[in-house]
Amino acid sequence: MNKQKKQTKKLMILPTNTWQKLFIVTGITVSFVSMYSCNVHAQSFGEKENVLIAQNLGGIVRKIPLEEVAVPAMSSAKTATNAAFSQARIELKSDGSLIYILRGKNQQGFEVEVQVTPSGTLIQVDEQIESSGVPEIALKAFKKWAPNDPLISTWRSTRLGEFFYQFVIRDFWLEIAADGNKVVIYRKKINI
């Protein structure tokens, strides 16, 4: 009987030291957390603090005065769009990088939103446009996906030289690649 216990002990591969147990539990925890990151929705603090912060997928967004936008970021955004900006937000991305999100109107009176780094690198430029400025193939894709929905507004989004067209309807907006081959449907978010 004693021989069988000794053989069983030799066959078991379980941690016996406290540090081995701690190492395994830590490894499992890190693996689990990295595979299943949480989706955090918008949060706002009370009026008492006069601060509005929202979190999304690990990022933190806060409204800021236009005067707090870095000069290279504002200069780059104005040069690209020739817009008069009226709102600014700053976002701390989950990777630790910062971007400014600037909103305003261009000379034609259309809304503009620009995402730009503090050093002035443009990440994304969204400009409201007339639906007549949308390529026919993208317009056909929109009508295929939302045939009976009234169109509220149309936007052109430029990201690293690629164009996407955004169609805003009541509860959603559709983003369609310029060639009509890719359609992404988003639920509208609360504006911050």
N, C-alpha and C positions, 0 to 999 in steps of 0.2 A: 504494500500500500504506500509506503514511504517513497519507493522508487517512482511510482506514478506521479506523485506530487512534484518531485524534482524534475521529471520530464516535462510536465505541464508548465512549470515555471520557466524552463528553458525555451519552450515554444512561444510563449506570450511575448509580444513586442509592445509593451505599454511603458510610458514614462514612469520612472520610479523616483526621480529627484524632483524637488519643487521647481527648480529652474527649468527643467525639461517640460513640465506641465505648463508653466507660465509661457514658455516659448511657443508651444503648440497652440494654446488658447489665443495668444496674441496673433499668431499667424492666421488662424481661422477667422478671427475677428477682422483683421485687415483685409483678407480675401473677400469676406462677405460684404464689407462696407464698400470696397472698390467696385464690386460687381453690381451692387444695388444702391446707386446714389439716390438720394431723396429728391422729390420735386417739391420745392417750396413755393407757395403762392404769395400774392401780394399781401403786405401787412402795412398798416399805418398806425402811427402813434397818435395820441390825443392832441386836440387843438392846443392844449396847455403848453406843449413843448415847441410848437410851431415847426416841427420837422416831419417831413413825409418821406418814408423809406419803404421800398418794396424789394423783395427778394425773388429771384427767378432762377431756378436751376443753378443755385450756388452763387449767383451774382447779386449785388446790392445796388439799387438805384435810388438816387436822391435828387430832388429839385435843388438847383442852385441859382443865384443871381448871374446874369450875363457877365458881370464884371469879374466873376471868379473863373471864367473860362480862360485857359492858357492862350496867350497871344498867338503862337503859331497855329493852334487849332482853329481859332476864330478867323485868322487871316486865310488859312487854307479853305475853310468852309465858304467864306465870302467870295473868294476868287473862283471857286468851282461853280457856285450857284448864282452869284450876284444877288443874294437874298438879304432881306432885313430880318434878322433873327429876333424873336420876342420871348422865347423860352429856352431854358437850358437844364439839362440833367447830367449827372455824372454817374457812371456805372463802374463798379468794381467787379470785374469778371472773376469767375471761380479760379482762374489761373493766376490771379493777382494783378493783371493788367488793368489800366484805366482807359475808358473811352468817354468822350463827351457826346451827348445827343442833343443837337440843336434844332429847334423848330422855328419856322418863320414863313415869310411869303416872298416870292420872287417878283421881278418887275412886271410880269403879266398878272399878278394877283393870285397865283396858285400857291398852295401850301408846299413847303419843302421841309424834309427832315434829313439831317446829315449826321452820320456817326464818324467821329474823327478821334485820333489819338492825341495826347497832349503835345506830341512833337509835330503834329500837322498832317499825318498820314491819313488819307481818306479811306474809310473802311466800306462805307455804304452811303449812297446818295439816293434818296427817294423824292421824286417830284410828281406832284399832281399834274395830270395832263388831260387834254380832251380825248374822248374815246376815238376820235378820228385819227389820232396819232399812234394808235396801236396797230401792229401788223395784222393783216387779215387772218393769218393762220392762228395767232393767239386769241383773236376775237372769236373765231369759230370754236376753239377749244373751250372758251368761257361759256358760250351759248350751249355747248354740248353738256357741260357739267351743271349749269344753272340756267336752264332754258326759260323758266317763268319768273325768275327773281329780278326785281327792278334794280338797276345799277345805281348806286349812290355816288361813287367816285372811282376814277381810274388813276393809277399811279405807274410811273416807270421807275424801276429800281436798278441802280448800277452798282455792281460789286466786282471789283478787280477786272473791269473791262467787259463783264457779261451783263446783258440786259434781261430783266424779268419784268413782267407786267402784272400789276396787282389790281384786282377787281373787287371793290368793296360792295357787299350786299348787306341786308339787314343784320343778320347775326354772325356772318362769316366774311372772310375775304379769301379770294383765290389768288394764288401766285402761279403764273404760267410763264414758262421759258419763252423767249422770243420765237423759237421754232415750233412751239406748241407741243413739244414732246414730253414735257414734264409739268404736272399740275400738283400743287400742294394746297390743301384747304386748311385754313386756320380759323379757330374760333376767336372772335373779337375779345380783346383784353380791355381792362379798365385803363384809361389814360392816366398817366402820372405826370 
